[in-house]
Amino acid sequence: MSQAFYRRLCLLCFLLATAGFLAELSGHKIGGGFAHLDKVAHFAIFAVLAALLWKGFKLKALTAFIILGGYGGAIELVQDNFTRRNGDWWDLLADIAGVVSFYLVRALWHKIRPRSQR
């Protein structure tokens, strides 16, 4: 698929993630009692966003880390100050862990797989 496709998909995912993060939801009802499911969701969403940023825009890890870290921090500040939800800095840590994990897995993938097999 083309880089333009991944750019559009990335922007769509950013919009959907933002809507989801800012929705007036009760965290107690999400996940049916599974403790910290929201952290798992933050981790997964930010790993996917990192992958889409890389596929669509070919950003270096540090640039993606700054963009997604800033985005995650902004989401938590907005949640805390402008919605009935509370900003949670543990969510930001899960966000950052998702981004770092994507780039670590990507680096490992490139290290163990010869270029000719990619």
C-alpha positions in Angstrom: 0.0 0.0 0.0 1.1 3.5 -0.7 2.6 6.0 1.8 -0.4 8.3 1.1 -2.8 5.6 2.3 -0.9 5.2 5.6 -0.9 9.0 6.0 -4.6 9.1 5.7 -5.1 6.1 7.9 -2.8 7.7 10.5 -4.7 10.9 10.5 -8.0 9.0 10.8 -6.7 7.0 13.7 -5.5 10.2 15.5 -9.0 11.6 15.1 -10.7 8.4 16.4 -8.2 8.1 19.3 -8.8 11.7 20.3 -12.6 11.3 20.2 -12.2 8.1 22.3 -9.8 9.6 24.8 -12.0 12.7 25.3 -15.4 10.9 25.4 -17.3 11.2 28.6 -16.9 7.6 29.6 -16.9 6.0 33.0 -13.6 4.1 33.3 -15.2 1.7 35.8 -17.6 0.3 33.2 -15.0 -0.2 30.5 -13.5 -3.7 30.4 -16.0 -5.5 32.5 -13.9 -5.3 35.7 -10.5 -6.1 34.1 -8.1 -4.0 36.2 -6.1 -1.4 34.2 -7.6 -2.3 30.9 -7.4 1.4 30.0 -3.6 1.2 30.3 -3.5 -1.8 27.9 -5.7 0.2 25.5 -3.4 3.3 25.8 -0.3 1.1 25.1 -1.9 -0.6 22.1 -3.3 2.6 20.6 0.0 4.4 20.9 1.9 1.5 19.4 -0.4 1.5 16.4 -0.1 5.3 16.1 3.7 5.0 16.2 3.5 2.3 13.5 1.3 4.4 11.3 3.4 7.5 11.8 6.4 5.5 10.7 4.7 3.9 7.7 3.0 7.2 6.6 5.6 9.8 7.4 8.9 7.8 7.9 9.6 9.7 11.1 12.6 8.9 13.1 12.0 7.4 16.5 12.9 10.6 18.5 10.6 12.7 16.4 7.7 10.2 16.8 8.4 10.0 20.5 8.2 13.8 20.8 5.0 14.0 18.8 3.2 11.1 20.4 4.5 12.0 23.9 3.2 15.5 23.5 -0.1 14.3 22.1 -0.5 11.9 25.1 0.4 14.6 27.6 -2.1 17.0 25.9 -4.8 14.4 26.1 -4.3 13.9 29.8 -4.2 17.7 30.4 -7.4 18.2 28.5 -9.1 15.2 30.2 -8.2 16.6 33.6 -9.2 20.2 32.9 -12.0 20.2 30.4 -13.9 16.9 30.8 -15.4 15.1 33.7 -12.7 12.5 33.3 -9.5 12.7 35.3 -6.1 13.0 33.6 -3.9 10.0 34.6 -0.2 10.2 34.3 0.0 6.4 34.3 -1.9 6.6 31.1 0.8 8.8 29.7 3.4 6.3 30.8 1.4 3.5 29.0 1.3 5.8 25.9 5.1 6.3 25.9 5.7 2.5 26.6 3.6 1.8 23.5 5.7 4.1 21.3 9.0 2.8 22.7 7.8 -0.8 22.3 7.0 -0.3 18.6 10.4 1.1 17.8 12.2 -1.6 19.9 10.2 -4.4 18.1 10.9 -2.7 14.8 14.7 -2.5 15.5 14.7 -6.1 16.7 12.9 -7.2 13.5 15.5 -5.5 11.3 18.3 -6.9 13.3 17.2 -10.6 13.1 15.8 -10.5 9.6 18.2 -10.0 6.7 17.3 -7.2 4.4 16.6 -9.6 1.5 13.8 -11.3 3.4 11.8 -8.1 4.3 
